[in-house]
Amino acid sequence: MYSIVIPHLSNSKYIDKCIEYIKTNSKYDPEIIQIIDETDVYYAFNKGVYQAKYDVVVLISDDMFVSKHWDEVFPMYVAEDTFLTMHVVEPKPGKMNGPQCIEYDCGDDLTNFDYDKFQQFVDVNKAYMPEIEFGKIGWYMPFIVHRKSFVSYPNIDKFPLYANDVTLFHSVLPNLGYKFALVNSFVYHFQRKSTKQLYQEKIMKKRAIFTYSNHQIEDKIPYLQKQMIAKFNKNKLCKYEYLHYKKPDGEMTPDEVITYGLEKLFYEDNYHTVLMLDIDCVPLSEHALEYTFQRAEEGVLIGNVQRSNHLENGKHIYPAPSCIALTKEMYEKLGKPSWKPNSRSDIGEELAYEAEKQGIEIEMYMPGKYEEIPYWNTGERKPWDLRDGDPQFGIGTTFVDKEGNEMFYHLFQSRLNVFNHLFFLKCASVML
């Protein structure tokens, strides 16, 4: 018995056929382990090996199709000190320093793949090749390893991205005393032509949920926000990015934190879409997160509605940075306007003015209900207004979409430490 580890993206075009050929052409009955949507394929292989039930483990790509009885010699030659490789057939092998794939064109896509042609090629060549050649390396993938001797597969944190396989086989493993052998087995490889395109498309949609706070915020608030996001964030390519800064209000302003955060997320960490949330704002469903990201990726400026009641700007409303999603493309299209308040705008309001100027669609979640009346700088207490005829909002506002679905809850004024218990109760009620 042996295990097969296959990392792939959830939008892989090849995985179903890959597994079908494994089940049809394997002499034995392997355990198949799929590692889905791990962006570092080397980490995915590590993860799969540690999950494997059997001592013999095969690492293979999702765009590789196996030939008949490809696994018949595995039990005879797998040892704890030996890694097995095999023959890989490609329509147009690339030139690399090291072993080369066999050039034989049986198609470069699912639509034109000729399995019978491939199998006939295998049958002819197997008859003239030795069952195993010790000390010789075939291609770097697939390879067969004994789980007890498995050395953690190099990942992009340890080695350059495109040198992993070469480094592993020609430096790491030999220096540790491991041996290699080439077995008389064949797979057909589509050279990741389509898979790479799908991988790039998937990475382009890498998402971040960005939030920030300093020491003036009670520690329990960021803890609960993280728990709420973990409950509803089902996308493995969407990461929670929390920035804790040490300077108090006045020494560092929120617009400076936002500018720093977006520049880092878009241009250093290469996120495609960022959903920015105030530390006391949380999603209320999986739908709220997915819909907001999706609309942003469709070119819509979207978020919770807000109005700058302290400014005379014609009762202008806009998606507030307390809950707003935008892509890197949108950020640049709007000219990366300053987040600083000015005579007509509060923090982030300039984005809406620029979107309106360019005719970009804006979608805002409206107040559905609120729990308490906020404090104003003047010392009075009254709800915040939007435009005439719009609902008011206040402390503990639940924002809803056009269909009335509850999307986000925003406490507001958490720095005052007066209404924080409402946030705790809301999170508790949703988490239960």
Legacy VTK file of the C-alpha trace (Angstrom):
# vtk DataFile Version 3.0
C-alpha trace
ASCII
DATASET POLYDATA
POINTS 432 float
0.000 0.000 0.000
1.177 3.524 -0.672
-0.071 7.138 -0.553
-0.159 9.739 -3.344
0.059 13.456 -2.549
-1.392 15.808 -5.186
-1.383 19.569 -4.497
-3.690 21.561 -6.734
-5.839 24.644 -6.918
-9.597 24.367 -6.615
-9.918 25.594 -10.215
-7.590 22.922 -11.645
-8.732 21.614 -15.030
-6.613 18.490 -14.727
-7.198 17.043 -11.267
-10.260 14.929 -12.110
-8.523 13.233 -15.049
-5.321 12.886 -13.054
-7.157 10.923 -10.359
-9.158 8.965 -12.936
-5.962 7.692 -14.598
-4.421 6.862 -11.213
-7.435 4.750 -10.278
-7.621 3.098 -13.705
-3.924 2.452 -14.282
-2.602 1.601 -10.816
-1.878 -2.042 -10.055
-2.353 -1.345 -6.346
-4.967 0.679 -4.474
-3.290 3.885 -3.267
-4.465 6.415 -0.722
-4.979 9.720 -2.589
-4.325 12.903 -0.597
-5.339 16.185 -2.209
-3.884 19.405 -0.784
-6.049 22.205 -2.156
-5.293 25.916 -2.593
-1.964 26.046 -0.772
-0.113 28.805 -2.639
3.300 27.317 -1.777
3.324 23.948 -3.541
6.372 22.788 -1.575
4.613 23.403 1.724
1.687 21.451 0.269
3.904 18.441 -0.431
5.259 18.589 3.122
1.739 18.714 4.493
0.658 15.766 2.382
3.555 13.554 3.440
2.805 14.202 7.106
-0.830 13.247 6.520
0.017 10.043 4.640
-1.213 6.783 6.103
1.393 4.564 4.448
5.189 4.480 4.530
5.597 4.729 0.746
4.565 8.144 -0.589
4.395 9.393 -4.194
4.531 13.136 -4.863
2.929 14.089 -8.173
1.526 17.158 -9.937
-2.117 17.460 -10.903
-1.272 17.887 -14.617
0.495 14.507 -14.824
-1.313 11.430 -16.190
0.066 7.986 -15.353
0.423 5.037 -17.723
-0.833 1.503 -17.153
0.768 -0.348 -14.203
3.024 2.609 -13.518
3.292 1.514 -9.869
4.037 -2.204 -10.251
7.741 -1.960 -9.302
7.359 0.390 -6.304
7.208 -2.320 -3.592
10.403 -3.997 -4.812
12.678 -0.986 -4.709
11.478 1.560 -2.166
13.896 1.735 0.750
14.395 4.270 3.498
17.669 5.470 1.962
16.522 5.611 -1.691
14.344 8.030 -3.627
12.748 6.712 -6.820
12.180 8.843 -9.919
10.598 7.919 -13.242
10.350 8.834 -16.918
8.315 11.938 -17.778
7.005 12.490 -21.310
6.296 16.039 -22.523
5.260 17.498 -25.886
8.038 20.129 -25.808
10.517 19.658 -22.966
12.343 22.746 -21.780
16.124 22.942 -21.513
17.440 22.685 -17.962
20.702 21.812 -16.273
20.022 18.265 -15.235
17.818 15.391 -16.361
15.592 15.976 -19.345
12.059 14.846 -20.046
11.334 12.623 -23.042
9.949 14.522 -26.020
6.872 12.911 -27.510
3.762 14.889 -28.392
0.474 13.278 -27.330
-1.261 16.642 -26.892
-0.705 19.773 -24.866
-4.183 20.096 -23.328
-7.141 18.010 -22.226
-8.909 18.753 -25.498
-6.255 17.097 -27.680
-4.617 14.542 -25.382
-4.299 11.124 -27.048
-3.990 8.573 -24.259
-3.748 5.571 -26.607
-0.804 7.161 -28.416
0.907 7.759 -25.075
0.304 4.200 -23.845
1.610 2.706 -27.103
4.766 4.813 -26.713
5.166 3.531 -23.149
4.660 -0.115 -24.120
7.339 0.070 -26.821
9.921 1.866 -24.684
9.404 -0.167 -21.500
10.424 -3.276 -23.395
13.863 -1.828 -24.128
14.571 -0.165 -20.755
15.879 -1.783 -17.568
13.448 -2.201 -14.706
15.550 0.076 -12.504
18.770 2.097 -12.874
20.473 2.866 -9.558
22.342 6.142 -9.243
20.337 7.732 -12.065
17.722 10.471 -11.751
14.733 10.735 -14.058
12.694 13.913 -13.819
12.247 15.644 -10.447
8.532 14.940 -10.283
6.912 12.502 -9.628
9.179 10.913 -7.069
8.646 8.174 -4.532
9.943 8.393 -0.993
9.794 6.341 2.177
7.924 8.484 4.694
10.210 7.607 7.599
13.199 9.127 5.816
11.431 12.081 4.266
13.345 15.324 4.550
11.089 18.376 4.614
10.703 19.508 1.029
12.383 22.906 0.479
9.978 25.822 0.306
10.276 29.378 -0.929
11.407 30.609 2.493
14.491 28.366 2.323
15.447 28.291 -1.342
14.881 30.386 -4.491
11.531 29.569 -6.013
12.815 27.982 -9.234
15.765 26.151 -7.667
13.870 23.981 -5.210
13.891 20.709 -7.144
17.470 21.055 -8.344
18.695 21.989 -4.876
16.836 19.133 -3.237
18.071 16.418 -5.586
21.608 17.599 -6.251
22.601 19.186 -2.941
20.357 18.519 0.047
19.586 14.811 -0.279
23.009 13.582 -1.526
24.754 15.464 1.285
22.521 13.619 3.733
23.520 10.269 2.276
20.433 9.449 0.231
20.527 7.467 -3.014
18.489 7.747 -6.217
17.142 5.314 -8.743
15.208 5.575 -12.001
12.382 3.041 -12.322
10.804 1.918 -15.579
7.571 3.884 -15.086
6.064 6.619 -17.255
3.818 9.665 -16.788
2.668 12.288 -19.271
3.143 15.924 -18.261
1.253 18.913 -19.673
4.063 21.234 -18.488
1.725 23.276 -16.299
0.757 25.355 -19.326
-2.885 25.769 -18.324
-2.326 25.044 -14.643
0.178 27.889 -14.380
-2.332 30.256 -15.956
-4.974 29.182 -13.455
-2.440 29.558 -10.644
-1.673 33.116 -11.720
-5.392 33.927 -11.942
-5.900 32.544 -8.451
-2.958 34.466 -7.007
-4.248 37.623 -8.636
-7.242 37.292 -6.386
-5.164 37.102 -3.213
-7.127 38.978 -0.563
-6.424 40.689 2.739
-8.660 41.834 5.579
-6.756 44.779 7.017
-7.331 46.271 10.442
-5.282 48.218 12.941
-5.265 49.592 16.484
-2.979 50.978 19.181
-2.781 50.504 22.953
-5.869 52.700 23.499
-8.072 49.836 22.316
-9.024 47.163 24.828
-7.186 43.914 23.991
-10.386 41.886 23.900
-11.677 43.809 20.853
-8.988 42.737 18.334
-9.124 39.220 19.786
-12.870 38.966 19.143
-12.616 40.543 15.721
-10.056 37.921 14.712
-12.362 35.151 15.952
-15.323 36.550 14.027
-13.325 36.801 10.818
-11.961 33.275 11.261
-15.535 32.019 11.614
-16.683 33.489 8.300
-13.522 33.610 6.170
-13.570 30.396 4.116
-11.119 31.557 1.445
-7.604 30.226 2.069
-6.158 33.007 -0.090
-7.715 35.641 2.162
-5.492 36.552 5.105
-6.229 38.559 8.249
-3.627 41.340 8.474
-3.656 43.100 11.845
-1.337 46.067 12.431
-0.696 47.100 16.021
1.092 50.434 16.257
2.533 51.875 19.459
2.076 55.603 19.011
-1.041 57.160 20.594
-3.644 59.201 18.712
-2.201 62.583 17.838
1.307 61.264 17.313
0.085 58.951 14.575
-3.185 59.561 12.749
-5.426 56.887 11.202
-4.837 58.252 7.683
-1.088 57.652 8.111
-1.715 54.082 9.283
-4.069 53.413 6.345
-1.612 54.793 3.785
1.212 52.709 5.227
-0.963 49.577 5.372
-2.293 49.788 1.813
1.106 50.542 0.312
2.577 47.515 2.063
-0.310 45.162 1.282
-0.580 46.125 -2.396
3.055 46.707 -3.322
5.118 44.556 -0.955
2.784 41.677 -0.133
1.115 41.662 -3.581
-2.491 41.448 -2.446
-5.061 41.946 -5.166
-7.959 43.100 -2.984
-8.068 44.626 0.486
-11.091 44.857 2.770
-10.315 47.478 5.414
-12.175 47.259 8.724
-12.067 49.363 11.858
-10.960 47.215 14.764
-14.516 47.287 16.167
-16.209 46.331 12.886
-16.950 42.662 12.124
-18.646 40.628 9.369
-21.905 38.917 10.232
-21.797 36.090 7.685
-19.651 34.296 5.145
-21.803 35.945 2.475
-20.882 39.403 3.770
-17.183 38.802 3.183
-17.449 36.976 -0.134
-19.992 39.386 -1.638
-17.975 42.446 -0.598
-14.756 41.086 -2.085
-16.530 39.948 -5.232
-18.143 43.332 -5.859
-14.830 45.099 -5.298
-13.220 42.765 -7.832
-15.994 43.652 -10.272
-14.854 47.292 -10.122
-17.283 48.614 -7.507
-16.263 50.853 -4.603
-18.133 49.194 -1.743
-18.463 49.509 2.032
-20.484 50.783 4.992
-22.139 54.153 4.457
-21.041 57.171 6.459
-21.538 60.940 6.506
-19.184 63.595 7.896
-21.666 65.368 10.108
-19.072 67.898 11.279
-18.536 69.204 7.715
-20.712 71.366 5.496
-20.397 69.373 2.289
-23.972 69.027 1.099
-24.725 65.942 3.248
-22.356 63.907 1.124
-22.307 60.176 1.924
-19.544 57.711 1.084
-18.173 54.213 1.812
-16.181 54.736 4.998
-12.718 53.305 5.700
-14.282 51.673 8.740
-15.483 49.088 6.194
-14.399 49.517 2.591
-13.071 47.129 -0.057
-10.965 48.048 -3.058
-8.574 46.385 -5.457
-5.079 47.565 -6.250
-6.380 48.488 -9.711
-9.151 50.625 -8.191
-6.718 52.259 -5.762
-4.542 53.334 -8.685
-7.477 54.264 -10.923
-8.690 56.684 -8.260
-5.222 58.236 -8.209
-4.352 56.990 -4.692
-5.894 60.131 -3.157
-4.827 61.249 0.291
-6.693 59.759 3.230
-6.183 62.933 5.259
-9.272 64.944 6.255
-9.711 68.307 4.548
-12.292 71.075 4.280
-14.791 68.889 2.376
-13.797 65.344 3.376
-13.262 63.155 6.399
-10.787 60.243 6.280
-11.134 58.359 2.991
-13.977 60.459 1.625
-11.847 61.698 -1.269
-12.025 58.204 -2.780
-15.779 58.568 -3.176
-15.479 62.055 -4.677
-13.003 60.739 -7.258
-15.170 57.672 -7.988
-18.177 59.935 -8.539
-16.109 62.127 -10.858
-15.066 59.107 -12.946
-18.527 57.531 -12.979
-17.393 54.471 -11.005
-20.181 52.497 -9.354
-20.451 52.932 -5.589
-22.385 50.508 -3.382
-23.035 51.261 0.281
-24.447 49.149 3.078
-27.089 51.176 4.945
-27.921 51.243 8.680
-30.470 48.604 9.607
-30.527 49.307 13.347
-28.339 50.678 16.115
-28.081 50.013 19.853
-27.030 53.247 21.599
-26.869 56.992 20.996
-23.290 58.256 20.397
-21.414 61.027 22.178
-20.577 64.132 20.127
-17.518 66.342 20.615
-19.857 69.039 21.920
-20.899 66.788 24.790
-24.432 66.234 23.504
-25.860 62.862 22.552
-27.874 62.238 19.406
-27.802 59.800 16.459
-25.728 60.527 13.372
-27.635 61.616 10.258
-27.156 60.591 6.661
-29.119 62.386 3.940
-32.717 63.499 4.355
-34.927 60.420 4.325
-32.084 58.021 5.085
-31.986 56.047 8.365
-29.821 57.334 11.172
-26.919 55.390 12.653
-25.246 55.226 16.038
-23.347 53.031 18.468
-23.595 49.357 17.550
-24.944 49.803 14.025
-25.844 46.768 11.953
-25.343 47.563 8.259
-27.487 45.809 5.656
-27.369 45.325 1.900
-30.079 46.232 -0.650
-32.018 43.048 0.177
-31.891 43.732 3.909
-29.289 41.055 4.673
-27.197 41.886 7.740
-23.618 42.368 6.511
-21.411 44.126 9.080
-21.656 45.289 12.675
-19.734 48.414 13.722
-19.527 49.486 17.331
-17.991 53.001 16.872
-16.249 54.991 19.625
-14.470 51.948 21.051
-11.629 54.226 22.177
-13.976 55.726 24.752
-14.307 52.315 26.457
-17.925 53.138 27.272
-19.883 50.858 24.947
-17.417 47.976 24.533
-19.737 45.547 26.295
-22.103 45.838 23.316
-19.343 44.624 21.012
-18.591 41.703 23.326
-22.265 40.711 23.482
-22.684 40.963 19.702
-19.660 38.797 18.999
-20.755 36.258 21.613
-24.261 36.031 20.143
-22.909 35.437 16.647
-20.196 32.988 17.689
-22.554 30.753 19.644
LINES 1 433
432 0 1 2 3 4 5 6 7 8 9 10 11 12 13 14 15 16 17 18 19 20 21 22 23 24 25 26 27 28 29 30 31 32 33 34 35 36 37 38 39 40 41 42 43 44 45 46 47 48 49 50 51 52 53 54 55 56 57 58 59 60 61 62 63 64 65 66 67 68 69 70 71 72 73 74 75 76 77 78 79 80 81 82 83 84 85 86 87 88 89 90 91 92 93 94 95 96 97 98 99 100 101 102 103 104 105 106 107 108 109 110 111 112 113 114 115 116 117 118 119 120 121 122 123 124 125 126 127 128 129 130 131 132 133 134 135 136 137 138 139 140 141 142 143 144 145 146 147 148 149 150 151 152 153 154 155 156 157 158 159 160 161 162 163 164 165 166 167 168 169 170 171 172 173 174 175 176 177 178 179 180 181 182 183 184 185 186 187 188 189 190 191 192 193 194 195 196 197 198 199 200 201 202 203 204 205 206 207 208 209 210 211 212 213 214 215 216 217 218 219 220 221 222 223 224 225 226 227 228 229 230 231 232 233 234 235 236 237 238 239 240 241 242 243 244 245 246 247 248 249 250 251 252 253 254 255 256 257 258 259 260 261 262 263 264 265 266 267 268 269 270 271 272 273 274 275 276 277 278 279 280 281 282 283 284 285 286 287 288 289 290 291 292 293 294 295 296 297 298 299 300 301 302 303 304 305 306 307 308 309 310 311 312 313 314 315 316 317 318 319 320 321 322 323 324 325 326 327 328 329 330 331 332 333 334 335 336 337 338 339 340 341 342 343 344 345 346 347 348 349 350 351 352 353 354 355 356 357 358 359 360 361 362 363 364 365 366 367 368 369 370 371 372 373 374 375 376 377 378 379 380 381 382 383 384 385 386 387 388 389 390 391 392 393 394 395 396 397 398 399 400 401 402 403 404 405 406 407 408 409 410 411 412 413 414 415 416 417 418 419 420 421 422 423 424 425 426 427 428 429 430 431
